[in-house]
Amino acid sequence: MDSLIPALATAVATLERLAPNASAYARRNAGTQVRVDSASVSCQPLPPEAGFTLSAWTGDRFLEISSDDPSPEAVREATHRLADRVRHAHVDWERRIESLDRLERRFEQPMQHDPRSLSAATKIEAARALRAAVLAGPRCREAVGMVGDVHAEVVYVDRTRQMHQRLHRVRQVCLGIFADGAQQAQLHHGREAIGGWERLADPAAVAAEVVRDGPRILGAPRIPDPGEHECVFDGHFAGIFAHEAFGHGTEQDLFLKDRARGAEFLGKPVASPLVDMYDDPSNGWAASYFFDDEGVLASPTRIVEKGVLVAGLNDRHSQAELARRGQQVAKTANGRRESYDHKPYTRMTNTFFGPGDATTQQLIGAVRRGYFLTHPSNGMEDPKGWGIQLEGAMAEEIIDGRLTGKVFSPVVVTGSVPRLLQSVSGVGREVVEASLGMCGKGYKEWVKVTDGGPALRLKAVVA
């Protein structure tokens, strides 16, 4: 993609003679997905994707043209077509989007052993080892091992910036199916990490939670007394809570459409004073990058500070439009495209609760009667009404500050985001990353995300 930068820079200069702002974006993706089960072995390349988009801001909207031919000739042809569209559009030169500081730079995530140079046999063996680690557990009847690698090369160009980044991740996922007579249960776990093949973890460590807890949920009943209970969320369950609670609800492109209730709470308490929350594409978790798809350098955003909602997330358009409406909000690095030919939206990255000062055992020890929730599986949020639903595979009973060993499965948490957050009475000290996530916006526009947090003690409606 480096060789395309001069042509993209020329395109931007040409378009900015006709419109207040212009930019160019190019991306190439590659990778492999390996899956091993009892019936099959597959090692498939990810669908190839390469192309670019030229964008012109007319003062009230973006006009864009994309191409799957990342060549200088295709860039020149696309420039002519987009320029013609701009000439026929209304252009408001007074509404220029503020330029970023000048920067020309190449970034690359560290990688010692490039998975693209490894044989299919090596990758299949890694997936087999992961499957074998799950099969070694009690009552396991079937297991699936999956490994993968993902690579992205991204270029962004505008009048002040010419930037290039190479991003690399590896993935391990295992699934266990457990059986006892007619009863069955399944559980999965995994991890993604930035870097090359050297970042794969010991298969036994990845499979440990599945091996330990898969047999425990086998035949487990539902919670016998659904309703509001004092609960402790482990770090992974707290992570999905962070993602759903302050995900789409603080994405400020939804503020423009009056579709996010978070707009009403900026500067106001929304949580217990114990609660801090962040979104940080620069922290080294699996969804990290050096700059977003609009050329904004990655940096952390503190969304909640001691219970007060202090900031939302935005892309360049939503930040500029909110400023035009009299709301001065800080720019964040959250303008993201699903692929080169999709428009940028405001999207989360690595979203997590900040640490407190308690151990998980101390949080559990303060609960007279309640549940310890682990193994989150899914979540959803209503940004407008700020309701939430979280699903998980296991809740363990707490009586008089001790885990009884009695488990229930599955478990569902429902409620109001502010009510849940305001009930937080304890925050753990160790922040953990849940690294497998992907997130859609309105069931589309999928991007890589992670979430995480320390354990939380709070009151939740569980069933």
C-alpha positions as CSV (number, residue, x, y, z in Angstrom):
1,M,0.0,0.0,0.0
2,D,3.0,2.3,0.4
3,S,3.3,2.7,-3.4
4,L,-0.3,4.0,-3.5
5,I,0.4,7.0,-1.3
6,P,1.6,9.5,-4.0
7,A,-1.5,8.8,-6.1
8,L,-3.8,9.2,-3.1
9,A,-2.1,12.5,-2.1
10,T,-2.6,13.8,-5.7
11,A,-6.2,12.8,-5.5
12,V,-6.7,14.6,-2.2
13,A,-5.1,17.8,-3.6
14,T,-7.3,17.7,-6.8
15,L,-10.5,17.2,-4.8
16,E,-9.7,20.0,-2.3
17,R,-9.7,22.5,-5.2
18,L,-13.5,21.6,-5.4
19,A,-14.5,20.8,-1.8
20,P,-13.5,22.0,1.7
21,N,-12.0,18.7,2.8
22,A,-10.9,15.5,1.1
23,S,-9.2,12.3,2.2
24,A,-8.2,8.9,1.0
25,Y,-8.2,5.5,2.7
26,A,-6.8,2.2,1.5
27,R,-6.7,-1.2,3.1
28,R,-5.5,-4.8,2.4
29,N,-6.5,-7.7,4.6
30,A,-5.1,-11.2,4.8
31,G,-5.1,-14.2,7.2
32,T,-6.0,-17.8,7.8
33,Q,-8.6,-19.7,9.8
34,V,-8.0,-23.3,10.9
35,R,-10.6,-25.6,12.4
36,V,-10.2,-29.2,13.7
37,D,-13.0,-31.4,15.1
38,S,-13.6,-35.2,15.1
39,A,-15.0,-35.2,11.5
40,S,-12.9,-32.7,9.6
41,V,-9.8,-30.5,9.3
42,S,-9.8,-27.3,7.4
43,C,-7.2,-24.6,6.8
44,Q,-8.7,-21.8,4.8
45,P,-7.5,-18.3,3.8
46,L,-9.7,-15.5,4.9
47,P,-11.6,-13.9,2.0
48,P,-9.1,-11.5,0.3
49,E,-9.9,-7.8,0.4
50,A,-8.0,-4.9,-1.0
51,G,-9.1,-1.5,-2.2
52,F,-9.4,2.2,-1.5
53,T,-11.9,5.0,-1.0
54,L,-11.7,8.6,-1.9
55,S,-13.8,11.0,0.2
56,A,-14.9,14.6,-0.3
57,W,-16.7,16.7,2.3
58,T,-19.1,19.3,0.8
59,G,-19.9,21.1,4.0
60,D,-23.0,19.1,4.8
61,R,-22.2,15.5,3.7
62,F,-19.5,13.2,2.5
63,L,-19.3,12.0,-1.1
64,E,-17.3,8.8,-1.6
65,I,-16.1,6.5,-4.3
66,S,-14.5,3.1,-3.7
67,S,-12.6,0.7,-5.9
68,D,-11.3,-2.8,-5.4
69,D,-8.3,-2.0,-7.7
70,P,-5.6,-0.5,-5.5
71,S,-3.5,0.9,-8.4
72,P,-2.5,4.5,-9.3
73,E,-4.5,4.2,-12.5
74,A,-7.7,3.3,-10.6
75,V,-7.1,6.2,-8.2
76,R,-6.8,8.7,-11.0
77,E,-10.0,7.4,-12.6
78,A,-11.9,7.5,-9.3
79,T,-10.6,11.0,-8.7
80,H,-12.2,12.2,-12.0
81,R,-15.5,10.5,-11.1
82,L,-15.7,11.9,-7.6
83,A,-14.7,15.4,-8.8
84,D,-17.6,15.3,-11.3
85,R,-20.0,14.5,-8.4
86,V,-18.6,17.3,-6.3
87,R,-19.0,19.8,-9.1
88,H,-22.7,18.9,-9.3
89,A,-23.2,19.1,-5.5
90,H,-23.9,22.2,-3.3
91,V,-20.6,23.1,-1.5
92,D,-20.5,25.2,1.6
93,W,-16.9,26.4,2.0
94,E,-17.7,27.9,5.4
95,R,-18.1,24.5,7.0
96,R,-14.6,23.1,6.7
97,I,-13.6,20.3,9.1
98,E,-10.6,21.3,11.2
99,S,-7.4,19.8,9.9
100,L,-5.2,17.5,12.0
101,D,-1.6,18.3,12.8
102,R,0.9,17.5,10.1
103,L,2.3,14.0,10.3
104,E,3.9,11.5,7.9
105,R,4.7,8.2,9.6
106,R,4.7,4.4,9.2
107,F,3.6,2.1,12.1
108,E,3.8,-1.6,12.6
109,Q,2.8,-3.9,15.5
110,P,5.7,-6.1,16.6
111,M,5.8,-9.6,15.2
112,Q,8.6,-12.1,15.6
113,H,7.2,-15.1,13.7
114,D,5.0,-14.1,10.8
115,P,2.1,-16.7,10.5
116,R,1.9,-16.0,6.8
117,S,5.3,-17.8,6.4
118,L,4.2,-21.0,8.3
119,S,2.9,-24.1,6.7
120,A,-0.7,-25.3,6.9
121,A,0.5,-28.4,8.8
122,T,2.0,-26.2,11.5
123,K,-1.2,-24.3,12.0
124,I,-3.3,-27.5,11.9
125,E,-1.1,-29.0,14.6
126,A,-1.7,-26.0,16.8
127,A,-5.5,-26.4,16.4
128,R,-5.2,-30.1,17.1
129,A,-3.3,-29.4,20.3
130,L,-6.0,-27.1,21.5
131,R,-8.7,-29.7,20.8
132,A,-6.7,-32.4,22.6
133,A,-6.4,-30.1,25.7
134,V,-10.2,-29.9,25.9
135,L,-10.8,-33.6,25.2
136,A,-8.5,-34.4,28.2
137,G,-11.2,-33.0,30.5
138,P,-13.8,-35.2,32.2
139,R,-17.1,-35.9,30.5
140,C,-16.0,-34.3,27.3
141,R,-17.5,-36.0,24.3
142,E,-16.5,-33.7,21.5
143,A,-14.2,-30.7,21.1
144,V,-13.3,-28.2,18.5
145,G,-9.9,-26.4,18.2
146,M,-9.5,-23.2,16.1
147,V,-6.5,-21.0,15.5
148,G,-6.2,-18.1,13.1
149,D,-4.1,-15.1,12.1
150,V,-5.3,-11.7,10.8
151,H,-3.3,-9.0,9.1
152,A,-4.3,-5.6,7.9
153,E,-2.4,-3.0,6.0
154,V,-4.0,0.5,6.2
155,V,-3.1,3.8,4.5
156,Y,-4.7,7.2,5.3
157,V,-4.0,10.4,3.4
158,D,-5.4,14.0,3.7
159,R,-3.9,17.5,3.3
160,T,-1.8,17.2,6.5
161,R,-1.3,13.5,7.0
162,Q,0.2,10.5,5.2
163,M,0.2,7.5,7.4
164,H,0.6,3.8,7.0
165,Q,0.0,1.0,9.6
166,R,0.4,-2.8,9.7
167,L,-1.7,-4.6,12.2
168,H,-1.3,-8.3,13.2
169,R,-3.3,-10.6,15.4
170,V,-3.4,-14.3,16.3
171,R,-6.4,-16.2,17.7
172,Q,-7.1,-19.4,19.6
173,V,-10.6,-20.6,20.3
174,C,-11.8,-24.0,21.8
175,L,-15.2,-25.4,22.3
176,G,-16.1,-28.4,24.5
177,I,-19.3,-30.5,24.3
178,F,-19.9,-32.3,27.6
179,A,-22.4,-35.2,28.1
180,D,-23.8,-37.4,30.8
181,G,-26.5,-39.7,29.5
182,A,-29.1,-37.6,27.7
183,Q,-27.8,-34.3,29.2
184,Q,-25.5,-32.1,27.2
185,A,-23.8,-28.8,27.7
186,Q,-21.2,-26.8,25.7
187,L,-18.7,-24.1,26.7
188,H,-16.1,-22.1,24.7
189,H,-13.1,-20.0,25.6
190,G,-10.3,-18.3,23.7
191,R,-8.0,-15.4,23.3
192,E,-6.7,-13.0,20.6
193,A,-3.4,-11.2,20.9
194,I,-1.5,-8.6,18.9
195,G,1.6,-10.0,17.2
196,G,2.7,-13.1,15.4
197,W,2.7,-16.9,16.0
198,E,4.9,-16.4,19.1
199,R,1.8,-14.9,20.9
200,L,-0.1,-18.2,20.9
201,A,-0.6,-19.4,24.5
202,D,-0.1,-22.9,26.0
203,P,-3.2,-24.9,24.7
204,A,-3.8,-26.2,28.2
205,A,-4.0,-22.7,29.6
206,V,-6.5,-21.6,26.9
207,A,-8.6,-24.7,27.5
208,A,-8.4,-24.7,31.4
209,E,-11.7,-22.8,32.0
210,V,-13.6,-25.0,29.5
211,V,-12.2,-28.2,31.1
212,R,-13.0,-27.0,34.6
213,D,-16.5,-25.5,34.2
214,G,-17.9,-27.5,31.2
215,P,-18.7,-30.5,33.5
216,R,-20.1,-28.1,36.2
217,I,-22.8,-26.7,34.0
218,L,-23.8,-30.1,32.7
219,G,-27.3,-30.6,33.9
220,A,-27.3,-27.4,35.9
221,P,-30.8,-25.9,36.5
222,R,-31.8,-22.3,36.0
223,I,-31.6,-19.8,38.9
224,P,-34.5,-20.9,41.3
225,D,-35.3,-17.4,42.6
226,P,-35.1,-15.0,39.6
227,G,-35.2,-11.3,40.6
228,E,-32.8,-8.7,41.9
229,H,-29.9,-10.1,43.8
230,E,-26.5,-9.0,45.0
231,C,-24.0,-10.3,42.5
232,V,-20.4,-10.4,41.7
233,F,-19.4,-10.2,38.0
234,D,-16.0,-11.6,37.2
235,G,-13.7,-9.5,35.0
236,H,-15.0,-11.0,31.8
237,F,-18.6,-10.5,32.7
238,A,-17.8,-7.0,33.8
239,G,-16.2,-6.5,30.4
240,I,-19.4,-7.3,28.4
241,F,-21.3,-5.1,30.8
242,A,-18.9,-2.2,30.0
243,H,-19.3,-2.8,26.3
244,E,-23.1,-2.9,26.3
245,A,-23.6,-0.2,29.0
246,F,-21.4,2.5,27.4
247,G,-21.0,1.2,23.9
248,H,-23.5,2.4,21.5
249,G,-25.1,4.6,24.2
250,T,-22.1,7.0,24.0
251,E,-21.3,6.7,20.3
252,Q,-22.0,10.3,19.4
253,D,-23.1,9.8,15.8
254,L,-26.2,8.4,17.5
255,F,-26.5,11.7,19.4
256,L,-27.1,13.4,16.0
257,K,-30.1,11.1,15.4
258,D,-31.5,11.4,18.9
259,R,-31.0,7.6,19.3
260,A,-28.7,7.5,22.4
261,R,-29.8,8.5,25.8
262,G,-26.2,9.0,26.8
263,A,-26.5,12.5,25.3
264,E,-28.8,13.5,28.2
265,F,-26.2,12.5,30.8
266,L,-23.0,14.1,29.7
267,G,-21.5,15.8,32.8
268,K,-24.0,14.1,35.1
269,P,-23.6,11.1,37.5
270,V,-24.6,7.8,35.9
271,A,-22.8,5.4,38.2
272,S,-21.4,4.8,41.6
273,P,-18.5,7.0,42.5
274,L,-16.4,3.8,42.5
275,V,-16.8,3.5,38.7
276,D,-14.3,4.6,36.1
277,M,-14.6,3.5,32.4
278,Y,-12.4,3.9,29.4
279,D,-12.1,3.2,25.7
280,D,-8.5,2.9,24.5
281,P,-7.3,1.8,21.1
282,S,-3.7,2.3,22.2
283,N,-3.5,0.0,25.2
284,G,-2.2,-3.1,23.4
285,W,-5.3,-5.2,23.6
286,A,-6.5,-7.1,20.6
287,A,-8.6,-4.3,19.0
288,S,-5.7,-1.8,19.2
289,Y,-4.4,0.3,16.3
290,F,-2.1,3.3,15.8
291,F,-4.7,5.5,14.1
292,D,-8.3,5.2,13.3
293,D,-9.8,5.1,9.8
294,E,-10.0,8.9,9.7
295,G,-6.4,9.5,10.5
296,V,-6.8,10.3,14.2
297,L,-4.0,9.0,16.3
298,A,-5.1,6.4,18.9
299,S,-5.4,7.6,22.5
300,P,-7.4,6.7,25.5
301,T,-10.8,8.3,26.3
302,R,-12.1,8.4,29.9
303,I,-15.8,7.9,29.5
304,V,-16.8,7.8,33.1
305,E,-14.8,9.4,35.9
306,K,-15.8,8.6,39.5
307,G,-19.4,7.9,38.4
308,V,-19.8,10.9,36.1
309,L,-20.2,10.6,32.3
310,V,-17.5,12.9,31.2
311,A,-17.0,12.0,27.5
312,G,-18.5,10.2,24.5
313,L,-16.9,8.6,21.5
314,N,-17.0,10.2,18.0
315,D,-15.9,10.2,14.4
316,R,-14.8,13.4,12.7
317,H,-18.2,14.2,11.2
318,S,-20.2,13.7,14.5
319,Q,-17.6,15.8,16.4
320,A,-17.8,18.6,13.8
321,E,-21.6,18.5,13.7
322,L,-22.0,18.6,17.4
323,A,-19.6,21.6,17.5
324,R,-21.8,23.3,14.9
325,R,-24.8,22.7,17.2
326,G,-22.9,24.4,20.1
327,Q,-21.7,21.2,21.9
328,Q,-17.9,21.3,22.1
329,V,-16.8,17.7,22.5
330,A,-13.2,16.4,22.4
331,K,-12.2,14.4,19.3
332,T,-11.7,10.7,19.9
333,A,-10.0,8.1,17.7
334,N,-13.1,6.1,17.0
335,G,-13.9,6.6,13.3
336,R,-13.9,3.0,11.9
337,R,-14.8,1.3,8.7
338,E,-15.8,-2.3,8.4
339,S,-13.8,-2.5,5.2
340,Y,-12.4,0.0,2.7
341,D,-15.8,0.3,0.9
342,H,-17.9,1.0,4.0
343,K,-18.4,4.4,5.5
344,P,-16.8,5.3,8.8
345,Y,-18.9,5.2,11.9
346,T,-18.2,5.9,15.6
347,R,-17.2,2.6,17.0
348,M,-15.8,1.2,20.3
349,T,-12.3,-0.3,20.5
350,N,-11.0,-1.7,23.8
351,T,-13.7,-0.7,26.4
352,F,-13.2,-1.5,30.0
353,F,-13.9,-0.6,33.7
354,G,-11.0,0.9,35.6
355,P,-9.5,-0.9,38.6
356,G,-10.5,-0.5,42.3
357,D,-8.8,-1.8,45.4
358,A,-10.5,-5.1,46.3
359,T,-9.7,-8.7,45.5
360,T,-12.4,-10.9,44.0
361,Q,-12.6,-12.9,47.2
362,Q,-13.2,-9.7,49.2
363,L,-16.0,-8.8,46.9
364,I,-17.6,-12.3,47.3
365,G,-17.0,-12.2,51.0
366,A,-19.2,-9.1,51.4
367,V,-22.3,-10.9,49.8
368,R,-24.7,-12.5,52.3
369,R,-26.7,-14.2,49.6
370,G,-26.3,-13.8,45.8
371,Y,-24.5,-15.1,42.7
372,F,-21.0,-15.1,41.1
373,L,-21.4,-14.7,37.3
374,T,-18.9,-16.0,34.9
375,H,-18.5,-17.0,31.2
376,P,-20.4,-14.2,29.4
377,S,-21.7,-15.2,26.0
378,N,-23.8,-12.4,24.5
379,G,-25.2,-9.0,25.2
380,M,-27.5,-6.3,23.8
381,E,-28.4,-2.7,24.6
382,D,-31.1,-0.3,23.7
383,P,-29.2,3.0,23.3
384,K,-32.4,5.1,23.3
385,G,-34.0,3.6,26.4
386,W,-30.7,2.6,28.0
387,G,-31.9,-0.9,28.9
388,I,-29.5,-3.8,28.8
389,Q,-29.5,-7.6,28.6
390,L,-26.4,-9.8,29.3
391,E,-26.2,-13.5,28.9
392,G,-23.8,-16.0,30.4
393,A,-23.2,-19.7,30.9
394,M,-22.8,-19.9,34.7
395,A,-23.8,-18.4,38.0
396,E,-22.5,-19.8,41.2
397,E,-24.3,-19.4,44.5
398,I,-22.9,-17.2,47.2
399,I,-24.0,-17.8,50.8
400,D,-22.6,-15.8,53.8
401,G,-19.6,-14.7,51.8
402,R,-18.6,-18.1,50.4
403,L,-19.1,-19.9,47.1
404,T,-21.2,-23.0,47.8
405,G,-20.2,-24.8,44.6
406,K,-23.9,-25.0,43.4
407,V,-24.1,-23.6,39.9
408,F,-26.9,-22.6,37.6
409,S,-27.0,-22.3,33.8
410,P,-27.6,-20.3,31.7
411,V,-28.0,-16.9,33.3
412,V,-29.6,-13.7,32.0
413,V,-29.1,-10.2,33.5
414,T,-31.6,-7.4,32.6
415,G,-32.1,-3.9,33.8
416,S,-31.4,-0.2,33.4
417,V,-27.8,0.9,32.7
418,P,-27.8,3.7,35.3
419,R,-29.5,1.6,37.9
420,L,-27.0,-1.2,37.5
421,L,-24.1,1.1,37.6
422,Q,-25.3,3.2,40.5
423,S,-25.6,-0.1,42.5
424,V,-21.9,-0.9,42.2
425,S,-20.6,-1.3,45.7
426,G,-17.2,-2.8,45.1
427,V,-14.5,-2.9,42.3
428,G,-11.7,-5.4,42.0
429,R,-8.1,-4.5,41.5
430,E,-7.2,-6.7,38.5
431,V,-8.4,-5.7,35.0
432,V,-8.6,-8.6,32.6
433,E,-9.2,-8.5,28.8
434,A,-11.9,-10.4,27.0
435,S,-10.3,-10.5,23.6
436,L,-12.6,-12.4,21.2
437,G,-15.2,-9.8,20.6
438,M,-16.7,-8.4,17.4
439,C,-19.3,-5.7,17.3
440,G,-21.9,-4.7,14.8
441,K,-23.8,-1.4,14.6
442,G,-27.4,-2.2,13.9
443,Y,-26.6,-5.8,13.0
444,K,-24.0,-4.7,10.4
445,E,-20.8,-2.8,10.1
446,W,-18.8,-5.4,12.1
447,V,-15.4,-4.3,13.6
448,K,-13.0,-5.9,16.0
449,V,-13.5,-4.9,19.7
450,T,-12.4,-6.1,23.1
451,D,-13.8,-5.4,26.5
452,G,-12.7,-6.1,30.1
453,G,-12.6,-5.0,33.6
454,P,-12.0,-6.0,37.2
455,A,-14.6,-8.0,39.1
456,L,-17.6,-5.9,40.2
457,R,-20.1,-6.2,43.1
458,L,-23.5,-4.8,42.3
459,K,-27.2,-5.5,42.4
460,A,-28.7,-7.1,39.3
461,V,-31.9,-8.7,38.1
462,V,-30.9,-12.2,37.2
463,A,-32.8,-15.2,35.8
